[in-house]
Amino acid sequence: MVNQAAIPLLTPYKQAGGGGKLDLSHRVVLSPMTRCRSYGNVPQPHAALYYTQRATSGGLLITEATGVSATAQGYPETREHVEAWKPIVDAVHRKGALFICQLWHVGRVSTNDYQPNGQAPISSSDIQITPDGSGIVYSKPRRLRVDEIPQIVDDFRLAARNAIEAGFDGVEIHGANGYLLEQFMKDSSNDRTDEYGGSLENRCRFAVEVIDAVVGEIGAHRVGIRLSPFLDFMDCVDSNPEALGLYMVEQLNKHEGFLYCHMVEPRMAVVDGRRQIQHGLLPFRKAFRGTFIAAGGYDREEGNKVVENGYTDLVSYGRLFLANPDLPKRFELGAPLNKYDRNTFYTQDPIVGYTDYPFLREDQNNTIIQQRYHKSNRDKMVLHHQAAANDDQAITLLTPYKQAGPGKLDLSHRVVLAPMTRCRSYGNVPQPHAALYYTQRATRGGLLITEATGVSATAQGYPETREHVEAWKPIVDAVHRKGALFICQLWHVGRVSTNGFQPDGLAPISSTDKAITPDGSGMVYSKPRRLRTDEIPQIVDDFRLAARNAIEAGFDGVEIHGANGYLLEQFMKDSSNDRTDEYGGSLENRCRFAVEVIDAVVGEIGAHRVGIRLSPFLDYMDCVDSDPEALGSYMVEQLNKHEGFLYCHMVEPRMAIVDGHRQIQHGLLPFRKQFNGTFIAAGGYDREEGDKAVGDGYADLVAYGRLFLANPDLPKRFELDAPMNNYDRNTFYMQDPVVGYTDYPFLDEHHHHHHDSNASSA
């Protein structure tokens, strides 16, 4: 077992001096990398997933390069960009990490197509980059006039101000990798004869003016820089890189408390057939009076070595961190690393090659952590957690469940994510931030059920079109990569709607023309239109086609929503069904529509892929039945006709108040006994009640809604009997892609690392 004391990369780092912002739990920095995942140069919600995946409490992340103006090809210069970054920055901060925004200007590394009005890119000279084998031909640049340079300097200053307004902890000026500032600094790309060319001081003047302006705007303690004096990217080579690097460090030292100097190693040398880091940064490290970050081809062994011998304070990792979102954890455990895929570095896919690289499997991680727990008897909390984790008999919720017969359910635990309306789709199309929401709650061998997803335009939902199928695919794939099963809930809202949400402003459809009685919420649903008998087969077929589309999108199955006062339940319950045709009156008639939907969906995708949710006891949306026991029993009887039906998911009666406390009434036992398959109970369960329900055989699985919403690591919290986050009702149904959706915190990772280190050092 690796002892943390032997891993210098994982030792804390606190910046000297009172003004320093760097107080880190480890030395592994996310390097800035161009990822091409912004749309129209505006960062998207999927960036929140990318960065929070790589954020740890006390970690340091540097963004992809973000431009300072229209000619820079980037984005922090406008109000739109600031507002787009804010929720991403907030999400990273909620993970406890520091977040730095890298500011760049590409200069001549561009084409006329990317420039305003098709103009030539700007640079230190009119020397074009020599085409290489990549197939990219950069346009011939235009030499910046001396009188234009102050505007570019001011662009950096304003971009820095905007970055701080967006919530970033600081900025990194990109003075490396062949971009604009380096085009001025290096003598191969700067043939000017004015005050910005010729001597080393002149060539560095532009970069120094940018540094001074940004420091003047936001303070030296918020400003870092990245430099690569040895590199030859984009035809940027200097005849004396040591002198260039030392001159720039000398300028940085003039700003007391400058945040950091981030330098890139010379290109690797090949020694005995192997690539080796040349370690050329030592003179700059010795000259710089502040925090030094080394970058360039480092792995775990090399990173540990350079921190231990004082060659650098921190080490930044690019491709390794790209492919291993849990890189510090893998370094800690000496775990194998995922390989990166170069083909996906610069694509625009919001998931593939961006947020889909796998974490260490939960079981791998737990095995190592539990071994560490066994080494320590000094920490009572750790011992308590170990006992809870290892005593499966005490936590039946966390015992495996395998469905009998050809069923698809082979689960590692019994804690199910219940379907919940979250309102985070745009135009009814699921967005990349849904991938974060669901993967946060996905565990290997877990079962997740989506938010209710409609079957047609009148249903208000989305699996009915090609656009919706394609939008769901990467989300489903992301959940599957976490090892979880994913079920798509299909619904039709029926009369729980308004004319404004219906096609052409028509009335919502229902079993009846009776409107839902307005309640105190302020929501008034429109008076519905009674479905004609000849229209019902089309709705049945909508469910069938939606089920087919769900399977095409990659879901493991579907759940038919026959609960909570929506269309199918509007037909089933006698308070909301006043029909006199074959779909009204008797219990069999009222359930006919739901049964036809079940039969059609089973016929399309197979009983082993179909579950249903029912709530015979509830009174949501004025849907009450005079004999809920008979209704539930009749529906279970219909399900049993389909051998291998995936599951029956039932909601408890409303809680009773007993001695001033809310208590579950446990009214589902007759249905549990009657159903010939997997039974899921839902409705107000907590850890204790859920454990009891499974232990007593009352249910096979227990679905959790609001608790799982507010605690994305709910199974882990149940395992450790850890405290729960409180949910915020005010954020249940808003459209914010982060707040109240993906920003609920996990158990404090730093806390667990503390216990792990205590255990391992025993």
C-alpha positions in Angstrom: 0.0 0.0 0.0 1.3 3.4 -0.9 2.0 5.6 2.0 0.9 9.2 1.4 4.2 10.5 3.0 6.0 8.9 0.1 3.9 10.8 -2.4 5.2 14.4 -2.5 2.7 15.3 -5.2 -0.1 14.8 -2.6 1.4 16.9 0.1 -0.3 20.2 0.9 1.1 23.5 -0.5 0.5 26.9 1.1 1.8 30.0 -0.7 4.2 32.1 1.4 3.3 35.6 2.5 0.0 37.0 3.7 -1.4 37.8 0.3 -1.1 34.4 -1.3 -4.2 32.8 -2.6 -2.8 29.3 -3.0 -3.6 27.0 -0.1 -3.7 23.6 -1.7 -4.3 20.0 -0.5 -2.0 18.6 -3.2 0.4 19.6 -6.0 -1.4 18.1 -9.0 -2.6 21.0 -11.2 -5.0 20.7 -14.2 -3.1 22.2 -17.1 -4.9 24.6 -19.5 -5.9 22.7 -22.7 -7.8 23.8 -25.8 -10.9 21.6 -25.9 -13.1 23.2 -28.6 -16.3 22.5 -26.6 -17.7 26.0 -26.5 -20.5 26.9 -28.9 -20.2 30.3 -30.6 -17.2 30.8 -28.2 -19.6 30.8 -25.3 -18.9 28.2 -22.6 -21.7 25.6 -22.2 -23.1 23.8 -19.2 -21.1 20.6 -20.2 -18.0 22.5 -19.2 -19.3 22.4 -15.6 -19.2 18.6 -15.8 -15.7 18.6 -17.3 -14.2 20.8 -14.7 -16.1 19.5 -11.7 -15.1 16.0 -12.6 -11.5 17.1 -12.2 -12.0 19.3 -9.2 -11.0 18.2 -5.7 -11.1 20.0 -2.4 -7.9 22.1 -2.3 -7.0 21.4 -5.9 -6.0 23.9 -8.6 -7.5 24.0 -12.1 -6.6 26.3 -15.0 -9.2 26.7 -17.8 -8.8 26.2 -21.4 -7.3 29.3 -23.1 -10.0 32.0 -23.3 -9.7 34.9 -25.7 -9.6 38.6 -24.8 -11.2 40.1 -27.9 -12.9 39.3 -31.2 -9.6 39.0 -33.0 -8.3 36.7 -30.2 -11.0 34.1 -30.9 -12.3 33.7 -27.4 -14.9 34.8 -24.9 -14.4 36.7 -21.6 -14.9 40.1 -23.2 -18.8 40.2 -23.2 -21.6 40.1 -20.6 -22.8 36.9 -22.2 -19.5 35.2 -21.6 -19.2 36.4 -18.0 -22.7 35.1 -17.2 -22.0 31.8 -19.0 -18.9 31.2 -16.9 -20.5 32.1 -13.5 -22.3 28.8 -12.9 -19.3 26.8 -14.1 -17.0 28.6 -11.7 -19.5 28.2 -8.9 -19.7 24.5 -9.5 -15.9 24.1 -9.3 -15.9 26.2 -6.1 -18.5 24.0 -4.6 -16.1 21.1 -5.0 -13.6 23.1 -3.0 -11.1 23.8 -5.8 -9.4 27.0 -6.9 -10.1 28.0 -10.5 -7.9 30.1 -12.7 -8.9 31.6 -16.1 -6.2 31.5 -18.8 -6.3 34.5 -21.1 -4.9 34.3 -24.6 -4.7 36.0 -27.9 -3.9 33.6 -30.7 -2.3 36.2 -33.0 -1.3 34.6 -36.3 -2.5 31.1 -35.2 -5.7 31.7 -37.0 -7.3 32.2 -40.4 -9.2 35.0 -42.0 -12.4 33.0 -41.6 -12.2 33.3 -37.8 -11.4 37.0 -37.8 -13.9 39.9 -37.8 -15.0 40.8 -41.3 -12.6 38.2 -42.8 -9.6 40.3 -42.0 -6.1 38.9 -41.7 -5.0 37.7 -38.2 -2.7 40.1 -36.3 0.8 39.4 -35.2 4.2 40.8 -34.4 5.1 40.5 -38.1 3.6 39.5 -41.4 5.6 36.2 -41.4 3.2 33.3 -42.1 3.4 30.0 -40.1 4.9 27.3 -42.3 2.3 24.7 -43.2 2.9 21.3 -41.6 1.5 17.8 -42.1 -1.7 18.5 -40.2 -3.5 19.9 -43.2 -4.1 23.2 -41.4 -2.9 26.3 -43.3 -2.9 29.5 -41.2 -3.5 32.8 -43.0 -0.8 35.3 -43.7 -0.9 37.7 -40.7 -1.0 41.5 -40.6 1.8 43.3 -38.6 0.2 45.2 -35.7 0.9 48.9 -35.9 2.5 50.4 -32.8 -0.6 52.6 -32.1 -2.8 49.4 -32.1 -0.9 47.6 -29.3 -2.3 49.6 -26.4 -5.8 48.4 -27.4 -4.7 44.7 -27.2 -3.1 45.4 -23.8 -6.4 46.9 -22.6 -8.3 43.9 -24.0 -6.2 41.7 -21.6 -6.9 44.1 -18.7 -10.7 44.1 -19.3 -10.7 40.3 -19.8 -9.0 40.0 -16.4 -11.6 42.2 -14.8 -14.4 40.1 -16.4 -12.8 36.9 -15.2 -12.8 38.1 -11.6 -16.4 39.2 -12.0 -17.3 35.7 -13.3 -15.9 34.4 -10.0 -12.5 33.1 -11.0 -9.8 33.1 -8.3 -7.3 34.6 -10.7 -6.0 34.6 -14.3 -3.1 33.1 -16.2 -1.7 35.2 -19.0 -0.9 32.9 -21.9 2.6 33.8 -22.9 3.5 30.4 -24.4 3.0 27.9 -27.2 3.5 30.2 -30.1 0.5 32.6 -29.5 0.5 36.4 -29.8 2.7 37.3 -26.8 5.3 34.7 -27.7 5.2 35.8 -31.3 6.5 39.2 -30.0 9.0 37.7 -27.5 10.9 35.3 -29.8 13.3 36.5 -32.4 12.3 34.0 -35.1 8.8 35.5 -35.3 9.5 39.1 -34.5 11.4 41.1 -37.2 10.2 44.5 -36.1 12.4 47.5 -36.0 10.4 49.7 -33.6 10.3 49.7 -29.8 8.6 46.3 -29.9 11.3 44.5 -31.9 15.0 43.9 -32.0 16.5 43.7 -28.5 15.3 41.2 -25.9 13.9 44.1 -23.8 12.0 45.4 -26.8 10.6 42.0 -27.9 9.3 41.4 -24.3 7.9 44.9 -24.0 4.3 43.9 -25.2 4.1 41.0 -22.7 5.4 43.1 -19.9 2.8 45.8 -20.6 0.1 43.2 -20.5 1.4 41.9 -17.2 1.6 45.4 -15.7 -1.9 46.2 -17.0 -3.5 43.0 -15.6 -1.7 43.3 -12.3 -2.8 47.0 -12.0 -6.4 45.9 -12.6 -6.9 42.9 -10.3 -3.7 42.7 -8.2 -0.5 40.6 -8.5 -1.8 38.0 -6.1 -4.4 37.1 -8.7 -2.1 36.9 -11.8 0.0 34.0 -13.1 1.7 33.5 -16.4 2.6 30.6 -18.6 5.9 30.7 -20.5 7.6 28.3 -22.9 11.0 29.8 -23.8 12.4 26.5 -25.1 9.6 25.4 -27.3 9.2 25.8 -31.1 5.4 25.7 -31.4 4.0 27.5 -34.5 7.4 28.5 -35.8 8.1 30.4 -32.5 11.8 29.8 -31.7 14.3 31.9 -29.8 18.0 31.9 -30.4 18.7 32.3 -26.6 15.8 30.8 -24.6 17.6 30.9 -21.3 18.1 34.6 -21.6 14.5 35.1 -22.6 13.2 33.1 -19.7 15.4 34.8 -17.2 14.4 38.3 -18.5 10.7 37.5 -18.1 11.2 36.1 -14.6 13.0 39.3 -13.7 10.0 41.3 -14.8 7.6 39.0 -12.8 9.7 39.5 -9.6 9.0 43.3 -9.8 5.4 42.5 -8.8 5.5 41.4 -5.1 3.1 38.5 -4.5 2.8 37.5 -8.1 0.6 34.4 -8.1 2.8 32.0 -10.0 5.1 31.3 -12.9 4.0 28.3 -15.0 6.8 27.1 -17.3 6.9 24.4 -19.9 9.9 22.1 -20.2 12.0 21.8 -23.4 10.9 19.1 -25.8 11.7 15.6 -24.5 15.0 14.0 -25.4 15.3 10.4 -26.7 17.8 8.5 -24.5 18.4 4.8 -25.1 15.2 4.8 -27.2 13.0 6.3 -24.4 11.6 9.8 -24.1 13.0 11.7 -21.2 12.2 15.1 -19.6 15.3 17.4 -20.0 14.6 19.4 -16.8 15.7 22.7 -18.2 13.7 25.0 -15.9 16.0 25.0 -12.9 17.6 28.5 -13.6 14.1 30.0 -13.8 12.9 28.2 -10.7 15.9 29.6 -8.8 15.4 33.1 -10.1 11.6 33.4 -9.5 10.6 34.6 -6.1 7.3 32.8 -5.9 5.2 29.7 -6.6 6.7 27.7 -9.6 4.7 25.3 -11.7 6.5 22.9 -14.0 4.7 21.3 -17.1 5.7 19.1 -20.0 5.4 15.3 -20.2 5.4 14.6 -16.4 4.0 11.3 -15.1 3.5 10.2 -11.4 7.1 9.2 -10.8 8.7 12.3 -12.4 6.2 14.6 -10.7 7.0 13.1 -7.3 10.7 13.5 -8.0 10.7 17.2 -9.0 8.5 18.2 -6.0 10.6 16.2 -3.6 13.9 17.7 -4.7 12.5 21.3 -4.8 12.8 21.6 -8.6 9.2 22.9 -8.5 6.3 23.6 -6.2 3.5 22.3 -8.3 3.2 20.1 -11.5 0.6 20.7 -14.1 -0.8 17.7 -16.0 -2.6 18.0 -19.4 -3.4 14.8 -21.3 -3.1 12.6 -18.3 -5.7 14.7 -16.4 -7.8 14.9 -19.5 -8.1 11.1 -19.7 -8.2 10.6 -15.9 -10.6 12.9 -14.2 -9.6 11.4 -10.8 -5.9 11.7 -11.5 -4.9 12.7 -7.9 -6.8 9.7 -6.6 -5.1 7.4 -9.1 -1.7 8.9 -8.1 -2.5 8.3 -4.5 -3.4 4.7 -5.0 -0.8 3.9 -7.7 -3.7 2.9 -9.9 -3.5 2.3 -13.6 -4.3 5.2 -15.9 -6.8 5.5 -18.8 -5.2 6.1 -22.2 -6.1 9.4 -23.9 -7.6 9.4 -27.4 -6.0 12.1 -29.6 -8.8 11.8 -32.1 -11.2 13.4 -29.6 -9.0 16.2 -28.3 -10.5 19.0 -30.5 -13.9 17.7 -31.5 -17.1 19.6 -30.6 -18.8 16.6 -29.0 -20.0 17.6 -25.5 -19.3 14.2 -24.1 -17.1 11.9 -26.2 -13.5 12.6 -25.3 -14.5 15.3 -22.9 -16.6 14.1 -20.0 -16.8 10.3 -20.7 -13.4 9.2 -19.5 -14.1 6.7 -16.6 -13.3 7.2 -13.0 -11.8 4.4 -10.9 -14.5 1.8 -10.3 -16.3 2.3 -7.0 -15.4 -1.3 -6.0 -11.7 -0.8 -6.7 -11.6 2.4 -4.7 -13.5 0.9 -1.8 -11.3 -2.1 -1.6 -8.2 0.0 -1.1 -9.9 2.4 1.3 -11.2 -0.5 3.4 -7.8 -2.0 3.5 -6.5 1.3 4.9 -9.3 1.4 7.5 -8.2 -2.0 8.8 -4.8 -0.5 9.5 -6.0 2.1 12.0 -7.8 1.7 15.3 -7.2 5.3 16.4 -10.1 7.0 14.6 -13.5 6.0 15.9 -15.3 7.6 13.0 -13.3 5.6 10.5 -13.9 2.4 12.5 -17.6 3.2 12.5 -17.6 3.7 8.7 -15.6 0.4 8.2 -18.1 -1.5 10.4 -21.0 0.0 8.4 -19.4 -0.8 5.1 -18.5 -4.3 6.0 -21.6 -5.4 7.8 -23.9 -6.1 4.9 -26.4 -7.9 7.2 -27.1 -4.5 8.9 -27.6 -2.7 5.6 -29.9 -4.7 3.5 -30.4 -1.7 1.2 -26.8 -2.3 0.1 -27.0 -6.0 -0.6 -26.9 -7.2 -4.3 -30.2 -8.0 -6.1 -30.4 -10.3 -9.1 -33.7 -10.7 -10.9 -34.8 -14.3 -11.4 -35.2 -15.7 -14.9 -34.1 -13.7 -18.0 -34.5 -10.3 -16.3 -32.1 -7.5 -16.9 -31.8 -6.4 -13.2 -28.4 -7.5 -11.7 -27.8 -4.8 -9.2 -25.1 -4.2 -6.6 -27.5 -2.4 -4.2 -31.2 -1.7 -3.7 -31.2 2.2 -3.8 -33.0 3.4 -6.9 -33.1 6.9 -8.3 -36.8 7.7 -8.6 -38.1 9.6 -11.6 -38.5 13.3 -10.9 -39.6 16.2 -13.0 -36.6 18.6 -13.2 -37.4 21.0 -16.0 -33.8 21.3 -17.2 -34.4 20.4 -20.9 -34.4 23.2 -23.4 -37.2 23.1 -25.9 -38.0 19.6 -24.5 -34.6 18.3 -25.7 -32.3 16.9 -23.0 -29.1 18.8 -22.7 -25.5 17.8 -21.8 -25.9 19.0 -18.2 -28.3 16.0 -17.8 -25.3 13.8 -18.3 -23.7 15.4 -15.2 -26.9 15.1 -13.2 -27.4 11.4 -13.9 -23.7 10.3 -13.8 -23.3 12.0 -10.4 -26.0 9.7 -9.2 -24.8 6.6 -11.1 -22.9 3.8 -9.4 -21.7 0.5 -10.7 -24.7 -1.9 -10.4 -27.1 0.9 -9.6 -30.5 1.6 -11.1 -31.6 5.0 -12.3 -35.0 6.1 -13.7 -35.2 9.3 -15.8 -37.4 12.2 -15.3 -40.8 11.7 -17.0 -40.3 12.0 -20.8 -43.3 12.6 -23.0 -44.5 10.4 -25.9 -45.9 13.0 -28.2 -46.4 16.8 -28.8 -49.5 16.8 -26.6 -47.6 14.9 -23.9 -45.0 17.7 -23.5 -41.9 15.6 -23.7 -39.3 14.3 -26.1 -38.5 10.7 -27.1 -40.7 11.0 -30.2 -38.2 12.6 -32.6 -34.8 11.8 -34.1 -33.5 15.0 -32.4 -34.5 13.7 -29.0 -33.1 10.2 -29.5 -29.7 11.6 -30.6 -29.7 14.0 -27.6 -30.3 11.1 -25.1 -27.6 8.8 -26.6 -24.5 10.5 -25.1 -26.3 10.9 -21.7 -27.2 7.2 -21.7 -23.7 6.2 -22.7 -22.3 8.3 -19.9 -24.4 6.5 -17.3 -23.5 3.2 -18.7 -19.9 4.0 -18.5 -20.4 4.4 -14.7 -21.8 0.8 -14.7 -25.4 1.7 -14.0 -28.7 0.6 -15.6 -30.8 3.4 -17.0 -34.6 3.3 -17.5 -36.5 5.9 -19.4 -39.9 6.9 -17.9 -42.6 7.5 -20.5 -45.5 9.7 -19.7 -48.4 11.7 -21.1 -49.5 14.6 -18.8 -53.1 14.6 -20.1 -55.0 17.4 -18.4 -52.0 18.4 -16.2 -51.2 21.1 -18.8 -52.4 24.4 -20.3 -53.4 25.5 -23.8 -50.1 27.4 -23.9 -48.1 24.1 -23.8 -50.2 22.3 -26.4 -49.9 22.3 -30.2 -51.7 25.2 -31.8 -53.0 26.3 -28.4 -55.5 23.5 -28.3 -57.0 22.2 -25.0 -55.1 19.4 -23.2 -56.6 15.9 -23.6 -57.9 13.7 -20.9 -60.4 11.0 -20.0 -62.8 13.8 -19.1 -63.6 17.4 -19.7 -63.4 18.2 -16.0 -60.6 20.7 -15.1 -58.3 20.2 -12.2 -59.4 22.2 -9.2 -57.1 25.2 -8.7 -55.0 24.9 -5.5 -52.9 27.4 -3.5 -49.9 27.0 -5.8 -51.2 29.7 -8.2 -51.1 27.2 -11.1 -54.4 27.0 -13.1 -54.6 24.1 -15.5 -56.7 24.5 -18.6 -60.1 22.8 -19.1 -59.3 19.6 -20.9 -60.9 18.0 -24.0 -62.3 14.5 -23.6 -60.5 12.1 -25.9 -62.7 10.5 -28.5 -62.7 6.7 -28.5 -61.2 6.7 -32.0 -58.2 8.8 -30.9 -57.1 6.5 -28.2 -55.2 4.0 -30.4 -53.0 6.9 -31.6 -51.9 7.7 -28.0 -51.3 3.9 -27.4 -49.1 3.9 -30.5 -47.3 7.0 -29.3 -46.2 5.1 -26.2 -45.1 2.1 -28.4 -43.0 4.3 -30.7 -41.5 6.2 -27.7 -40.5 2.9 -26.2 -38.8 1.9 -29.4 -37.0 5.2 -29.6 -35.8 4.8 -25.9 -34.2 1.5 -26.7 -32.6 3.0 -29.8 -31.2 5.8 -27.6 -29.6 3.0 -25.5 -31.8 2.8 -22.5 -32.0 -0.6 -20.7 -35.8 -0.3 -20.6 -38.8 1.9 -20.0 -41.1 2.7 -17.2 -44.7 3.5 -18.1 -45.9 6.4 -16.0 -49.3 5.2 -14.7 -49.2 7.3 -11.5 -49.4 10.8 -10.0 -52.5 12.0 -11.7 -51.2 11.9 -15.3 -53.1 10.7 -18.4 -53.2 6.9 -17.7 -54.3 7.5 -14.1 -56.9 10.0 -15.2 -58.5 7.1 -17.1 -57.9 4.5 -14.3 -59.5 6.4 -11.4 -63.2 6.9 -11.0 -63.0 10.5 -9.7 -61.5 11.7 -13.0 -63.2 9.3 -15.5 -66.9 9.9 -16.1 -66.9 8.2 -19.5 -69.7 5.9 -20.6 -67.9 4.1 -23.5 -65.6 1.0 -23.2 -62.9 3.2 -21.5 -65.2 4.3 -18.6 -67.5 2.9 -15.9 -66.3 -0.5 -14.7 -62.8 -1.0 -13.2 -61.9 -3.2 -16.3 -63.0 -0.4 -18.6 -61.2 2.3 -16.8 -58.0 0.4 -16.9 -58.4 -0.6 -20.5 -56.3 2.3 -21.9 -53.4 1.6 -19.5 -53.5 -2.1 -20.3 -53.5 -1.4 -24.0 -50.4 0.8 -23.5 -48.7 -1.9 -21.6 -49.5 -4.6 -24.2 -48.3 -2.3 -27.0 -45.0 -1.4 -25.3 -44.4 -5.1 -24.3 -45.1 -6.2 -27.8 -42.6 -3.6 -29.2 -39.6 -4.1 -26.9 -40.3 -7.2 -24.7 -41.7 -7.6 -21.2 -38.1 -7.8 -19.8 -37.6 -4.2 -20.7 -40.9 -2.8 -19.4 -41.7 -1.5 -15.9 -44.6 0.6 -14.6 -45.2 3.1 -11.9 -48.6 3.1 -10.2 -50.1 5.1 -7.3 -53.5 3.7 -6.6 -53.7 5.4 -3.1 -52.7 8.9 -4.1 -54.9 11.9 -4.9 -52.6 14.0 -7.0 -54.3 16.3 -9.5 -57.8 15.4 -8.3 -57.2 11.7 -9.3 -58.8 9.7 -6.5 -60.2 6.2 -6.6 -63.0 5.0 -4.4 -61.4 1.5 -4.1 -57.6 1.9 -4.5 -56.9 -1.7 -3.3 -59.1 -3.1 -6.0 -57.5 -0.8 -8.6 -54.0 -1.8 -7.6 -54.8 -5.5 -7.5 -56.4 -5.4 -10.9 -53.4 -3.7 -12.5 -51.0 -6.2 -10.9 -53.1 -9.0 -12.3 -52.6 -7.5 -15.8 -48.9 -7.2 -15.3 -48.6 -10.8 -14.3 -49.9 -11.9 -17.7 -46.6 -10.7 -19.1 -44.0 -13.2 -18.1 -40.7 -11.6 -17.1 -42.2 -8.1 -16.7 -39.3 -5.9 -15.6 -40.8 -4.4 -12.4 -43.8 -2.9 -10.6 -43.0 0.4 -9.0 -45.6 1.5 -6.5 -46.1 4.7 -4.4 -47.1 4.4 -0.8 -50.3 6.1 0.5 -49.8 9.6 1.8 -48.0 9.6 5.2 -50.0 9.5 8.4 -49.3 11.7 11.4 -48.7 9.5 14.5 -47.8 11.2 17.7 -46.8 14.3 15.8 -44.5 12.4 13.4 -45.0 11.6 9.7 -45.1 7.8 9.2 -45.2 5.6 6.1 -48.5 3.7 6.1 -47.0 0.6 4.3 -50.1 -0.1 2.2 -48.4 -1.9 -0.6 -48.1 -5.4 0.9 -51.1 -6.9 -0.9 -49.6 -5.8 -4.2 -46.1 -7.0 -3.3 -47.5 -10.4 -2.5 -49.6 -10.6 -5.6 -46.9 -9.4 -8.2 -44.8 -12.2 -9.7 -41.7 -10.1 -10.2 -39.4 -7.3 -8.9 -41.2 -4.9 -6.7 -40.1 -1.3 -6.0 -41.5 0.7 -3.2 -41.5 4.5 -3.1 -42.9 7.3 -1.0 -41.1 9.1 1.9 -38.5 6.4 2.7 -35.3 7.2 4.5 -32.3 5.0 5.3 -33.9 3.2 8.3 -37.3 2.6 6.7 -35.8 1.5 3.4 -33.5 -0.9 5.1 -36.4 -2.3 7.0 -38.6 -2.7 3.9 -36.0 -4.7 2.1 -35.0 -6.7 5.2 -38.6 -7.7 5.8 -39.2 -8.6 2.2 -41.8 -5.9 1.8 -40.0 -4.7 -1.3 -37.0 -5.8 -3.4 -35.9 -2.2 -4.1 -36.6 1.2 -2.7 -36.8 4.3 -4.9 -35.6 7.6 -3.5 -36.5 11.0 -5.0 -35.7 14.2 -3.0 -33.1 12.5 -0.9 -31.3 11.3 -4.0 -31.8 14.7 -5.7 -30.0 16.5 -2.8 -27.4 13.7 -2.2 -25.9 12.5 -5.4 -23.8 10.0 -3.5 -26.8 8.6 -1.5 -25.8 5.0 -1.5 -22.4 5.9 -0.1 -24.0 8.1 2.6 -26.3 5.2 3.5 -23.3 2.9 3.7 -21.4 5.3 6.0 -24.6 6.5 7.8 -23.4 10.0 6.9 -25.4 13.2 7.3 -27.6 14.3 4.5 -27.8 17.5 2.5 -31.1 19.3 2.8 -33.0 19.7 -0.5 -34.2 23.2 -1.6 -37.8 23.1 -2.9 -37.3 26.5 -4.6 -34.9 25.0 -7.1 -36.9 21.8 -8.0 -38.5 23.1 -11.2 -36.3 26.0 -12.3 -34.3 25.9 -15.6 -30.9 26.6 -14.2 -28.5 23.9 -15.5 -26.5 23.9 -12.3 -28.3 25.4 -9.2 -30.4 22.8 -7.5 -29.5 20.3 -10.2 -25.8 19.4 -10.3 -24.5 21.6 -7.5 -25.5 19.5 -4.4 -22.2 18.5 -2.7 -20.8 15.0 -2.3 -19.3 13.9 1.0 -16.3 16.0 1.8 -13.5 14.3 -0.1 -10.8 16.2 1.9 -12.3 14.8 5.1 -12.1 11.2 3.8 -8.5 11.8 2.5 -7.6 13.0 6.0 -8.9 9.7 7.5 -7.2 7.6 4.8 -3.8 9.3 5.5 -4.2 8.7 9.2 -5.0 5.1 8.6 -2.2 4.5 6.1 0.4 6.1 8.3 -0.4 4.0 11.3 
